[in-house]
Amino acid sequence: MLDSVAGILLIEDDSAARHLLRVLLERESHTVWESASPDEAWGVLADAAAPDLAIVDLRLGEASGIDLMRRLRADAIWAALPVVICSATPDRDSVLSSAQLGAAAFLTKPYDAVRIRAAVSKALGTRWIRAHFEDPASVTRRLSTDRDHIAQQGKTFFAEMQSALRMVVETDDERKTALHHLAVLRRTATDLGLRTIDVALAQWENSGASHDAVPELLRRLPVLARLFGALST
């Protein structure tokens, strides 16, 4: 994704306001995923989105944008995702709570193109995805290769990881084979700068490659593969 362009998850229950904000964002060439509720947003995160930030309405029917932020902050993948909270009627407690949870900005409605642009720029500056992956430019320099090759290696790695997650480990020989395979995958993860995956693989190795001990991060591998693919394009 180009440095000046963002992938943005929009969580707003007012369809008219959501449409207006989408128009503002797409006018800047950003990619937008929409949702009208926290539950719908989690579905989008699981199945489709690779966002650089989320723009969240404070009041989502019976739900709260602050509660959604808390859920994001507690999540193994999305903890560092920048969040912009928006409200037509902000109150002191909500502003303080959003700040304590590390909101990138708290904006007052109606939506304003200049303030939205500033919030997006600030969020892109956090480079939150580096919590999971090394900068692709750094990887290409370190490995003396090009970005396309790194992207292809990444696809191969994630496919092999999916196979590893289906491994049956019951006998000592199967465990030995599984541990060898995980060691190889760890070396590849290290080479590609897959930081949190590397750590999770080490945890899995230490558990003896037990299927019951697969770290939560690895159980959600398709999401990480999607994020890596977006980062590498």
N, C-alpha and C positions, 0 to 999 in steps of 0.2 A: 504494500500500500504506500502511495506517495506520502512524503513527510508532511505535506500541507493539507492532506485529505484524511478525514477520519471515518471510521465505522462507528455509528452511533446507535445505541439502543434507546428508544424513546418509550417511556412508560407514562401514559397519560390517559385517564378514563373519559375525558371530554373529547368526543370525536372531532368537533370543530376546531378546538385548540390543537389537537394532535395533527390535524391536517395542515393547519397554519404553520406549525413548527416544522413539519416535514418539508413543506414548500421552502421555508427559509433555509433549511439545512441542505436540501438537494440543489438549491440555487448556488450553493458553495461547492457543489460536486461531491458532497459527503454521501456515503452509503448509509441508509437508514433502515432499521428494523423496528417495527411498531408492536406495541402491546398495550392492552387496556387495563391490565391488572397485574399484581405481583405473580400470581400463578401462571398467567399467560407469558409473562416475561421469563420465568424460569424454563418454560417449555421452549421458548425461542433461544435462550442461552444453551440449552441442551442439544437442540436440533439444527440450528441454523446460524446463529450470530457469531461474529468474531469482532466484538466492539473494542474501540479505543476508549470509550466512555459511555456512561448511561446518563440520560437526562430524565429525572424522576419527579413527577408531581407529588407534592406533599400529602395531599388528600386524594386517595384512590377509592372512592366509595366508602366501604367499611374498613378498608385497609389504610395503612400509613406508609408514606415514603420512607420515614425514619426506620420503621420496622424492616422494610426491604433492605435498607442500607445495613442494618445490623446482620441480616442474613447473609448479605454479600461479604461482609467483613469476617464472618465466621467460616466462609467457604474455602476449601483447599485451592480452588482454581481462581475464583473471582475476588479474593480478599483485597487485592491492590487496585481493582478497577476504579478509575476516577468516577465520581458521581457528582452531578449538578442537581441540586434540589430547587424546585420552582414552586411558588405559591402566590395566589392572588391576595391572601390575607395571612401573611407570616406572623407568627407569634414568637416571643422571646425564647421560650423553652425549645421550640422546634429549631430555631436558628442556632442556639447553643448546642443542642443534641447533634445537629448535622456537622457543626464544627468539631465536636469531640470525636465524631466518627470519621473525620478527615474529608469532608465534602470539598470538592474542588471549587465550588461556588454555591451561593444561595441567591437565586434570582427572583425578583418580584414580577408577577404578570402585570400587564400583558407582555407576551414575548417580544423582545426587541432584538433586531438583527445584529446590532453593534455589540450588545452585551453577550449574546449567544456566541458571536464570533470570538470574543475575548475569552469566554469560558472554554470553548473548544481548543483554542490555542494553548491555554494554560494546561488543559488535560493532556494534550499531545506532548507537552514538555515533560510530563512525569515519566514517560516511557515505561508505563506499568508492566508491559509484557516482558521487560527485562527481568522481572522476578522469576519468570519461567525459562526464558531463552536468552542466550548471549546475542548481542547485535550481529546480524548476518554478515555485515561488512567486516566485522572483526574475525568471524569464523572463516570467511573466504581468504582473508589475508593470512591467517594462521595456518590454514591448510593449503595455501597456494593453489587455489582453484577458483571457479566462478560460481555465481549465485545459482545458475541453473543446475549445476552439478550438486550443490548443497541441497537444493529442493528435491532432486531425484533421490539422493541418499536419504533424505528425511522420509520420503514416501516409502522407500524400502524398509527403513527402520520401523516405522509405525505398522507396516504390514507384518513384519516379523514379530513385533511385540504382540499383536493380536493373536498370532499363532502361539506365542509363549503363554499367553493368558489361558489358552485352552489345553495346556499340557496336563496330562494325568501323571501324578507322582505318587506311586504306591510302593514301589520296591526301591532298594538301595541303588540299583543300577539306574533306574529312572531318575532318582534324585541326583545322582552324580551327573547324568546327562543334562538335567534341567539346570543345575548350578553352573555347569560349563557354558550352557547357552546364555544364561543371565550374565555371566562375566563378559562374554563377547558383546552382548547388547549394551552393557555398561560402558565398555570402551568406545562403542559407537556413539552413545549418548554424550560421553565426555568430549569426543571429537567434534560433535555437532553443536556443542554448547547447550544441551537440553538440561538445564540446571536442576529443576525440581524433579524431573523424571530420573535423572542420575541418582539423586538422593533416595527416591522411592525404590529404585531398583536395588540399591544397597540395602535398604530395609528388608526388601523381599528376599534377597540373598541370605541375610542374617537369620531370617526365619526358617531357612532350609528349603525355600521355594515351595512352601506349603500353599495350596490353593486357598485355604481358609485365611491366610495371612496376607493376601494381596492388598497392598496399600490402596486407600480410597482414590488417590490420585490416578493410579494405573487403571482402576476400574472405569474411569471416565476418559480413557485414552482418545476416543474419537473427538472429544471437545479439544483436547490439547493438539491433536493432529490438525484440526481445522485452524486453530490459532497459529500454529507453526506455518501452515500453508499460506495464511494471509500475510504473515510477517515476511515470508520469503518471496512474495510477488512484487 
